[in-house]
Every structure is written in C-alpha cells, then in structure tokens.
Amino acid sequence: MEGVIEYLLANPLFLIPILLLVAMMAYALLKKLLKMAAIVVIAGAMYVALVEYFGTGL
C-alpha cells in the first residue's frame, strides 16, 4: 500500500483523476444526505402541524 501511495505522489498525472473521482463521490454523498435531511425536516414539520391541527398535543 505504501508503494502505491509513493508511486501516486511521484506521478501526479495519475493522482489527479483519482482525486477528482473521490471529490465527485463525496459531493454525491453529501448531496444525498442533505436531500434526506430536508425530507426529514419537512416530514417532522408536517407531523407537528397535523398533531396541532387535530388538537391531541405533543
């Protein structure tokens, strides 16, 4: 493993596509997590509004 890292650091031409791929994967994961968080927040707000509307309280 150390040999691979040393080879990549010695040849940045191979390192650039790998770093771009890692950045794209991190961006996709972050985007998916933010979308999921937005859905949870909206669902929570709708639940609280529904409970308040029917008067059962929290």
Phi and psi in degrees as GROMACS dihedral restraints (atoms count N, CA, C in turn):
[ dihedral_restraints ]
;  ai    aj    ak    al  type     phi  dphi    fc
    3     4     5     6     1   -64.5    20    10
    4     5     6     7     1   -34.4    20    10
    6     7     8     9     1   -65.2    20    10
    7     8     9    10     1   -37.8    20    10
    9    10    11    12     1   -66.2    20    10
   10    11    12    13     1   -43.6    20    10
   12    13    14    15     1   -63.8    20    10
   13    14    15    16     1   -43.4    20    10
   15    16    17    18     1   -63.3    20    10
   16    17    18    19     1   -39.1    20    10
   18    19    20    21     1   -64.4    20    10
   19    20    21    22     1   -43.0    20    10
   21    22    23    24     1   -67.8    20    10
   22    23    24    25     1   -38.6    20    10
   24    25    26    27     1   -69.5    20    10
   25    26    27    28     1   -28.8    20    10
   27    28    29    30     1   -78.1    20    10
   28    29    30    31     1   -26.0    20    10
   30    31    32    33     1  -121.7    20    10
   31    32    33    34     1    87.1    20    10
   33    34    35    36     1   -65.4    20    10
   34    35    36    37     1   -15.4    20    10
   36    37    38    39     1   -63.6    20    10
   37    38    39    40     1   -32.7    20    10
   39    40    41    42     1   -85.2    20    10
   40    41    42    43     1   -23.9    20    10
   42    43    44    45     1   -75.1    20    10
   43    44    45    46     1   -34.7    20    10
   45    46    47    48     1   -60.7    20    10
   46    47    48    49     1   -49.9    20    10
   48    49    50    51     1   -63.6    20    10
   49    50    51    52     1   -34.2    20    10
   51    52    53    54     1   -66.7    20    10
   52    53    54    55     1   -43.4    20    10
   54    55    56    57     1   -65.5    20    10
   55    56    57    58     1   -37.4    20    10
   57    58    59    60     1   -64.4    20    10
   58    59    60    61     1   -40.6    20    10
   60    61    62    63     1   -64.3    20    10
   61    62    63    64     1   -42.7    20    10
   63    64    65    66     1   -64.3    20    10
   64    65    66    67     1   -41.1    20    10
   66    67    68    69     1   -64.5    20    10
   67    68    69    70     1   -40.5    20    10
   69    70    71    72     1   -65.1    20    10
   70    71    72    73     1   -39.6    20    10
   72    73    74    75     1   -67.6    20    10
   73    74    75    76     1   -40.1    20    10
   75    76    77    78     1   -65.2    20    10
   76    77    78    79     1   -40.7    20    10
   78    79    80    81     1   -63.5    20    10
   79    80    81    82     1   -43.1    20    10
   81    82    83    84     1   -64.3    20    10
   82    83    84    85     1   -41.3    20    10
   84    85    86    87     1   -65.6    20    10
   85    86    87    88     1   -44.0    20    10
   87    88    89    90     1   -63.1    20    10
   88    89    90    91     1   -41.9    20    10
   90    91    92    93     1   -62.4    20    10
   91    92    93    94     1   -42.4    20    10
   93    94    95    96     1   -66.3    20    10
   94    95    96    97     1   -40.4    20    10
   96    97    98    99     1   -66.3    20    10
   97    98    99   100     1   -39.3    20    10
   99   100   101   102     1   -66.1    20    10
  100   101   102   103     1   -39.2    20    10
  102   103   104   105     1   -64.1    20    10
  103   104   105   106     1   -42.2    20    10
  105   106   107   108     1   -65.1    20    10
  106   107   108   109     1   -39.9    20    10
  108   109   110   111     1   -64.2    20    10
  109   110   111   112     1   -39.7    20    10
  111   112   113   114     1   -63.8    20    10
  112   113   114   115     1   -40.8    20    10
  114   115   116   117     1   -64.4    20    10
  115   116   117   118     1   -41.5    20    10
  117   118   119   120     1   -64.3    20    10
  118   119   120   121     1   -41.5    20    10
  120   121   122   123     1   -64.6    20    10
  121   122   123   124     1   -44.1    20    10
  123   124   125   126     1   -64.0    20    10
  124   125   126   127     1   -43.6    20    10
  126   127   128   129     1   -63.9    20    10
  127   128   129   130     1   -40.3    20    10
  129   130   131   132     1   -64.0    20    10
  130   131   132   133     1   -42.6    20    10
  132   133   134   135     1   -65.0    20    10
  133   134   135   136     1   -39.9    20    10
  135   136   137   138     1   -65.5    20    10
  136   137   138   139     1   -38.2    20    10
  138   139   140   141     1   -64.0    20    10
  139   140   141   142     1   -46.1    20    10
  141   142   143   144     1   -62.9    20    10
  142   143   144   145     1   -42.3    20    10
  144   145   146   147     1   -63.5    20    10
  145   146   147   148     1   -40.0    20    10
  147   148   149   150     1   -66.6    20    10
  148   149   150   151     1   -42.6    20    10
  150   151   152   153     1   -64.9    20    10
  151   152   153   154     1   -41.5    20    10
  153   154   155   156     1   -67.2    20    10
  154   155   156   157     1   -36.9    20    10
  156   157   158   159     1   -65.1    20    10
  157   158   159   160     1   -42.1    20    10
  159   160   161   162     1   -84.0    20    10
  160   161   162   163     1    -6.2    20    10
  162   163   164   165     1    77.7    20    10
  163   164   165   166     1    15.5    20    10
  165   166   167   168     1   -80.4    20    10
  166   167   168   169     1   -16.6    20    10
  168   169   170   171     1    73.6    20    10
  169   170   171   172     1   167.7    20    10
